[in-house]
Amino acid sequence: MPPPLIVWNVVPNIEVGKNNELIVYYLAPPLKTISYPTGLYSADQLNNSLPNLLKVAGLPENLFSFQPNQATNRIEILFNYADTYLTWNDTLY
């Protein structure tokens, strides 16, 4: 039997100019933009860098977080404050 084929997952899941900017609506304008550089991110990596990005943008460090959903192989957004919305890749959450 031949050995199993190994394929490395190296395709970025976040790319500058496509889906790297989160525009945050919190309480009132002005809108804040949070940007991730191009890369292949896990949910933990997104969450570990998020508090600093929020703080730099002048927002609460725990405004929202990303939660992995293993059943759907997607990431869900958990909002911790009322009146918080964001767009990512032109989709309102």
Steps between C-alpha positions, in 0.01 A plus 500: 500500500644843410561751780225758562518823311584796723379842389608801701237762577690813394230705328434822696153525651544877543633713214569873485254669266252212515392424855754640747310801629234495770303823526360524852183688592494550877246732667553795265724623219777533412541151360817317591697276264703201616735338248675164494796439269478227236545161659365160593334545841349263752220615730753517785733722298214733410389520863851546640565806284149647524522675844802703392341594167184612679698698758703679232172592329371651825246224564446268800747211480223243548244660267462173306683175441519223244370154592582194290205284396644156427172367360487761222876564471429872537569772750215667686514850644404541866401856591555597864341847487160621382478732200805345331508411132774435253551448133755262362527470126184715459283270712324651803510292822 
